[in-house]
């Protein structure tokens, strides 16, 4: 019995390590991407590195399990790859050319739970509890404050353009999550379809029409971004979140991800050297409070909304 308890304790510790590692990656991802996309590599380069490499890694899973995957899922993978792959990722990476990394953290992972609750209600009539409603209100308030700051030019000159892209990315990711939760698509199958289909879509565009900055970038930057975008962000974070959700629970994982908007500001300041105004600090903490309130356990019962929240926690890293 003692050995079993120690094993369980070790598993929980590794679950927290996995969750915190995923949080850390989501915190630094916008800042590291913004540094590169505003200096040497183009958005097309980073997009191809992220989804091309992850597509190569997950494609074997589809090959070995092809006979067990229903035809409707193969077909559904086409729009889903836009919602959670090349469309969503493009909005984030291209948006980072215009807006600070702190905005990406706040309007991406920060707004995701609000998008999911609204889409779940509109499409599947999933009830929104009073607690969730208030949490959504706080998130929307924070989002509006950021948009006001951008409209007044308190951050970068074209930050409103980036903000719109970040919100679009968050909305697309929410559409994907609501769909896979309602249709019970396994996480590994979902990300395998998204990554592989996205790589197939992007490769012709990248080779024939996209602008590349590889010739101006150093070998070390290309290798670092390949590892960071394709392996860490495209694969490791996804697996870490799923492991954390299974070991420490989706509610706990979701609450840890409430750290992303606030810590994303710190990363933006230290890594990307982006300015942060007073109104943006307030907005980001309001959004963080809304995320915490939305992820806080409301009771013992497992409602449809709680199930949706579990999906948020398991997949949050794929929204940036």
C-alpha positions in Angstrom: 0.0 0.0 0.0 2.9 2.4 0.9 4.6 1.6 -2.4 1.3 2.3 -4.3 0.9 5.6 -2.4 4.5 6.6 -3.2 3.9 5.7 -6.9 0.8 7.8 -7.0 2.6 10.7 -5.4 5.4 10.5 -7.9 2.9 10.4 -10.8 1.2 13.6 -9.4 4.6 15.3 -9.1 5.4 14.5 -12.8 1.9 15.7 -13.7 2.6 19.1 -12.1 6.0 19.2 -13.8 4.3 18.5 -17.2 1.7 21.1 -16.6 4.2 23.8 -15.6 6.4 23.0 -18.5 3.5 23.4 -20.9 2.6 26.7 -19.2 6.2 27.9 -19.5 6.2 27.1 -23.2 2.9 28.9 -23.8 4.3 31.9 -21.8 7.5 32.3 -23.9 6.1 31.1 -27.3 4.7 34.5 -28.4 7.8 36.4 -27.3 10.3 34.1 -28.9 8.3 33.9 -32.1 7.9 37.7 -32.2 11.7 38.3 -31.9 12.3 36.1 -34.9 9.4 37.1 -37.1 10.2 40.8 -36.7 13.9 40.4 -37.4 15.0 37.6 -39.8 12.6 34.7 -40.5 9.3 35.3 -42.1 5.9 34.2 -40.7 5.8 31.6 -43.6 9.1 30.2 -42.4 7.9 29.8 -38.8 4.5 28.4 -39.9 6.2 25.8 -42.0 8.6 24.8 -39.3 5.9 24.4 -36.8 3.4 22.4 -38.8 5.7 20.8 -41.3 7.9 19.2 -38.6 5.0 18.2 -36.3 3.2 16.8 -39.4 6.2 14.6 -40.1 6.2 13.4 -36.5 2.5 12.6 -36.3 2.0 11.3 -39.9 3.2 7.7 -39.0 0.4 7.5 -36.4 -2.2 8.1 -39.2 -0.5 5.5 -41.4 -0.5 2.8 -38.8 -4.0 3.5 -37.7 -5.5 4.3 -41.1 -7.8 1.2 -41.1 -9.4 2.1 -37.8 -10.2 5.7 -38.6 -13.7 6.3 -39.9 -14.2 8.0 -43.3 -16.1 10.8 -41.7 -13.1 11.6 -39.5 -10.8 11.7 -42.5 -13.1 14.2 -44.2 -13.6 16.2 -41.0 -9.8 16.6 -40.8 -9.9 19.1 -43.7 -11.8 21.9 -41.9 -10.3 20.9 -38.6 -6.8 21.5 -39.9 -7.8 25.1 -40.7 -9.5 25.6 -37.3 -6.6 24.3 -35.3 -3.7 24.1 -37.7 -2.6 26.3 -40.6 -5.4 28.8 -40.2 -5.1 29.3 -36.4 -1.3 29.1 -36.3 -1.1 31.6 -39.2 -3.2 34.1 -37.4 -0.9 33.9 -34.4 2.4 34.0 -36.2 1.4 36.7 -38.7 -0.3 38.7 -35.9 3.0 38.8 -34.0 4.4 41.0 -36.8 2.0 43.7 -35.7 1.1 43.4 -32.0 3.1 42.7 -28.8 3.7 39.2 -27.5 1.7 40.1 -24.4 -1.4 40.6 -26.5 -1.0 37.2 -28.1 -0.9 35.5 -24.6 -3.9 37.4 -23.4 -6.1 37.3 -26.4 -5.2 33.7 -27.3 -5.1 31.3 -24.3 -6.7 34.0 -22.2 -9.8 34.3 -24.3 -10.1 30.7 -25.3 -12.4 29.6 -22.5 -14.9 32.4 -23.3 -15.0 31.4 -27.0 -15.6 27.8 -26.1 -18.4 28.5 -23.7 -20.1 30.8 -26.2 -19.7 28.5 -29.2 -20.8 25.5 -27.1 -24.0 27.3 -26.1 -24.7 28.5 -29.7 -24.0 25.3 -31.5 -24.7 22.5 -29.0 -26.9 24.4 -26.4 -24.4 23.6 -23.6 -25.6 25.5 -20.5 -23.5 28.3 -19.1 -23.6 28.4 -15.3 -23.6 31.7 -13.4 -20.0 31.2 -12.4 -19.0 30.7 -16.0 -21.1 33.6 -17.1 -19.3 36.0 -14.7 -15.9 34.6 -15.7 -16.7 35.2 -19.4 -17.7 38.8 -18.5 -14.4 39.4 -16.8 -12.5 38.0 -19.8 -14.5 40.1 -22.3 -13.9 43.2 -20.2 -10.1 42.5 -20.3 -10.2 41.9 -24.0 -12.0 45.2 -24.6 -9.5 47.1 -22.4 -6.7 45.7 -24.6 -8.5 46.8 -27.7 -9.0 50.2 -26.3 -5.3 50.5 -25.6 -4.5 49.4 -29.1 -6.9 51.9 -30.6 -5.3 54.7 -28.7 -1.8 53.6 -29.8 -0.6 52.7 -26.4 1.6 49.8 -27.5 2.8 49.3 -31.1 1.6 51.3 -34.1 -0.4 48.5 -35.8 -1.3 46.5 -32.7 -5.0 46.5 -33.6 -4.3 44.4 -36.7 -2.5 41.8 -34.6 -5.2 41.8 -31.9 -7.8 41.0 -34.5 -5.7 38.1 -35.7 -5.1 36.8 -32.1 -8.9 36.8 -31.4 -9.5 35.1 -34.7 -7.0 32.4 -33.8 -8.6 31.9 -30.4 -12.1 31.6 -32.0 -10.8 29.1 -34.6 -9.2 27.0 -31.9 -12.4 27.1 -29.8 -14.4 25.9 -32.8 -12.0 22.9 -33.1 -12.2 22.1 -29.4 -15.9 22.2 -29.3 -16.2 19.9 -32.3 -13.7 17.3 -31.1 -15.3 17.3 -27.6 -18.8 16.7 -29.0 -17.6 14.1 -31.5 -15.3 12.3 -29.1 -12.2 12.5 -31.3 -9.1 11.4 -29.4 -6.5 14.0 -28.7 -3.7 12.2 -30.5 -5.9 11.5 -33.6 -7.0 15.1 -33.7 -3.5 16.6 -33.6 -2.2 14.0 -36.0 -4.9 15.0 -38.6 -4.4 18.7 -38.0 -0.6 18.6 -38.3 -0.4 16.2 -41.3 -3.2 17.9 -43.3 -1.7 21.4 -42.5 1.7 20.3 -43.7 0.2 19.1 -47.0 -1.7 22.4 -47.4 1.3 24.6 -46.6 4.0 23.0 -48.5 2.9 24.0 -52.1 2.1 27.5 -50.9 5.4 27.8 -49.2 7.4 26.6 -52.1 5.5 28.5 -54.8 4.3 31.8 -53.3 5.6 32.5 -49.8 8.5 34.8 -48.9 11.3 33.2 -47.0 14.0 34.7 -44.8 16.1 31.6 -44.4 18.9 33.0 -46.5 19.3 35.9 -44.0 19.1 33.8 -40.9 21.9 32.0 -39.1 22.1 28.3 -39.0 21.7 28.4 -35.2 18.5 30.5 -35.4 17.0 28.1 -37.9 17.9 25.0 -35.8 16.6 26.7 -32.6 13.3 27.7 -34.2 12.9 24.2 -35.8 13.2 22.6 -32.4 11.1 25.3 -30.6 8.3 25.5 -33.2 8.1 22.0 -34.6 9.2 19.7 -31.7 8.5 21.6 -28.5 5.4 23.7 -29.5 4.0 21.3 -32.1 4.5 18.0 -30.2 5.9 18.1 -26.6 3.6 20.7 -25.3 0.6 18.8 -26.6 1.7 15.6 -24.9 2.6 17.4 -21.7 -0.9 18.9 -21.4 -2.6 15.6 -22.0 -0.4 13.9 -19.4 -1.1 16.6 -16.9 -4.8 16.5 -17.4 -4.8 12.7 -16.9 -2.7 12.8 -13.7 -3.6 16.0 -11.8 -7.0 16.7 -13.5 -8.2 19.1 -16.1 -9.5 21.6 -13.5 -6.1 21.9 -11.9 -4.4 22.1 -15.3 -6.8 24.7 -16.5 -6.1 26.9 -13.4 -2.4 26.7 -13.9 -2.9 28.0 -17.4 -4.5 31.1 -15.9 -0.8 32.1 -15.3 -0.2 32.4 -19.1 -1.6 35.9 -19.7 0.2 37.5 -16.7 3.5 35.7 -17.2 3.2 36.4 -20.9 3.6 40.1 -20.2 6.8 39.4 -18.3 8.1 37.3 -21.2 7.1 40.1 -23.6 9.0 42.7 -21.6 12.2 40.6 -21.1 12.5 38.8 -24.4 10.7 40.8 -27.1 11.2 44.2 -25.3 7.6 45.1 -26.1 6.1 48.1 -24.3 3.2 47.5 -21.8 0.9 50.3 -20.8 -1.0 50.6 -17.5 -4.3 49.8 -19.1 -2.8 46.6 -20.6 -1.5 45.5 -17.2 -5.0 45.9 -15.8 -6.6 44.1 -18.8 -4.3 41.1 -18.5 -4.9 40.7 -14.8 -8.7 41.0 -15.3 -8.4 38.2 -18.0 -6.3 36.1 -15.7 -8.9 36.5 -13.0 -11.7 35.4 -15.4 -9.7 32.3 -16.4 -9.2 31.3 -12.8 -12.9 31.9 -12.0 -13.9 29.8 -15.0 -11.6 26.9 -14.1 -12.4 26.9 -10.4 -14.3 23.7 -9.4 -18.0 24.5 -8.9 -19.0 21.3 -7.3 -18.9 17.5 -7.6 -21.2 17.0 -10.5 -19.8 16.6 -14.0 -21.9 18.8 -16.3 -21.5 19.2 -20.1 -19.8 22.5 -19.4 -17.3 20.8 -17.0 -16.6 18.3 -19.8 -15.9 21.2 -22.2 -13.6 22.8 -19.6 -11.6 19.6 -19.5 -11.0 19.9 -23.2 -9.8 23.5 -22.7 -7.2 22.3 -20.2 -6.0 19.4 -22.3 -5.6 21.4 -25.5 -4.9 24.9 -24.4 -1.3 24.9 -25.7 -2.5 24.3 -29.3 -4.3 27.8 -29.2 -1.1 29.9 -29.6 
